[in-house]
Amino acid sequence: MTKGTLFIVSAPSGAGKSSLIDALLKRFNLDDSLRLSISHTTRAMRPGETDHVSYHFVDKAEFEKLIERNAFYEYAKVFDNYYGTSREIVEQWLNEGKDVLLDIDWQGARQIREQTPGTKGIFIIPPSLEELNRRLVSRGTDSKEVIEGRMNKAMNEISHYNEYDYVIVNDDFEESLLTMRSIILANRAKTQKQTAQVKSLFNLD
């Protein structure tokens, strides 16, 4: 069985990353060949969230035990809460031939690329800062101060776009979704991925 590929997906807040990932899994994953890694966190569950769907919610003691077991590809502490990507679950899926999406920032992406050769990075950006600001404001969930903070952080995040294999400018949602799907399909069609199947089909050595 050919091993799956790990895809890191990063973007500044408001670029549409979560919506694209959700649509990709719902509309183009009927064969269950693509999985989304769910992070562990120690923060409290928020209204509307579900354990093992939104995050794997654990307490601080359990998270620190997992750190000691080297159970995470990467982890970080943000505002007194831990967040981490499970190594065991991701490696299991990859060994089953599944492609796996990791929704993480550029710092976590650096850590994972160092550990996992062959990882592919997809960076999603808005068509402009003006449009990004409009999207953040239209959510109606954040204060003016929070939005200003997200905008300032976005510039720092966007400056790391060249550390990724692919960049998607999310201007037209449907076009961006098809581009994202095409990246995954093209990667699966690479010669090194298809070698075993070709040899099997045509009895080649």
N, C-alpha and C positions, 0 to 999 in steps of 0.2 A: 504493500500500500504506500502510495506517495504521501509524504508528510504535508500537512497544511501549511499555509503561510500566515504569519502574524502581521496584521495591518494596524499601524498606529494612526489614529485620526485626531488631529488637534485643530484648534481654532480659537480666536478670541470670542468672548461671550457676545451673542447676538448675531454671529455669522451664519447660523442655521445648521450647525453640526448635528445637534441632537435630532432635529426634524429629518435631516437627510438619512441618518443612521436608522431611525425608526421606519421611514418609508422603504428603505432598502431591504430591511428584514421582513417587513409585512408584504411587500409586493414582488420581490425577486428572490425569495428564499424558500420556495415550495419544496425543494429537495433537502432542506435542513443542512446544507453544506456550509453555512456561514453562521458563526456564533458571536455574540457580544459578551465580552468579559464583564462581569459585575464586580465592582470594587468592594472591598471590606472598609468599614468605617466605624469609628467610635462615637460619632455624633448622634444626637437623638433623632429618632424618626419624625419626619414632618407630616402634617396632614396630607393624605392622598398617596403617601409612599407605602410600599409593601416590602417586607423583608424578603430577601433572596430575589427580588425583582428590581427594585430601585438600587439597593445596596445589600450586602451581607452585613447586618448590624451586629456588632459585638461590643463587649465592654473593653475598657483599657487593659485590664489584666490579660484577657484572652488575646488581644491584639499583640501585646508584648511577648506572649508565649509564642505566637506565630512568627514574630521577628526573630526570636532565638532559634527557631527551627528553620530559618532561612526560607520561609514559606512564601515570601513576596518577591516578585521581579523587581518591584520598586515600591517605596512607600514614602510618605511625607507627613509632617505634622503641620496642620494649618489651623491657627486660632485655637490651640489646645486640643484639637481633634486629629486623630490619625486617619489616613486614607492609604490603601494599598491594593496592589494587583496580585491576585493569587497565582503563584507559579504552578501549583499542582493541577488546578483545573485547566489552565491554559495549555499546559504541556499534554494533558490527557486528550484534549480536543485536537491539538495539532497532530498527535500520534494516530488519531482516528481518521486523519485526512481532512479534517474540517479547517476552513480558514477562520481566523479569529480576529475580531475588531477590538481594539483597545481605545477607549475614549479617555485620553490623558493629555496633559500639557507638555510643552516642549522640554521641560526639565526631566519629567518622568520618561519621555521618549529617549532622551540621551542615555539614561540608565539602562533601558531595555535594549537599545541597539548594541551597547557594549557587551551584553550577555547573550544575545540571540542573533547570530549572523543570518542574513537573508530577510530580516524584518523590513517591511516596506512602510514608508511614511506618506500620509496624505494630509496636506494642510489646506484648510478651507478658510477663505477670506471673503469679506464683503466687497461689493463693487466700489465703495468709497467710504470715507469716514463719516460723511454726511448721512449716507444711507444707514450705516451702523448706528449712529446716534438716533436716527428716526425709529429704527427697529427697537432699540432699547427703551425709548420713550413710549412707543406704542404698546409695549407690554403692560404698562400701567402698574407695575409691581415694585418699582424701585424709586427712591427719592432722587432729587436732583443731584445731591452729593454722591450717592451711590453710582449713579450713571456717569458722573464726571470721573469717578475712580475707575470704572470699567473702561471708559474711553482712554484714559491715560495708560492703563494696563494693556489695552489692545495694541497700542503702538509698540510696546516692548515685545509682545508676543509675535506680532507680524514681522518684526525684524529677524525672526528666526526661521522664516519661510524657506530659506535656502538650505536648511538642514534636512529637508524632506524630499522624497522622490517625485512627488506629484503635488501640484497646486491647483485647486479648483476655486475659481472666482464665482461665488454664489450670487449671481445676478438673477438668472432665470432658474427657478427651483427645479423644474422638470429636466432641463438640460444638465444641471449640476448632478441630479440624481442618476441620469443615464451615464454621465461621465464617470461617476464613482463606480457604477456597476461595470462599466467597460474596463476600468483599471483592474478590477478583480478578475474578470473573465480573461483578459489578456494575459494576466500573470499565470492563470491556470493553463493557458495554451502554450507556455514556454516549452521549448524542446526538453529541457531537463525534467519538467513535470510530466511530460507525455512519453518519455523513453520507455518506461516499463509497459505501458499499454500498447505502444507500437510494436515492441518486441513480441508481446503476447499475441497480437492480432496476426502478425505476419511471420511468426516463428523465426525471428532474427536473433542472432547471438549478441 
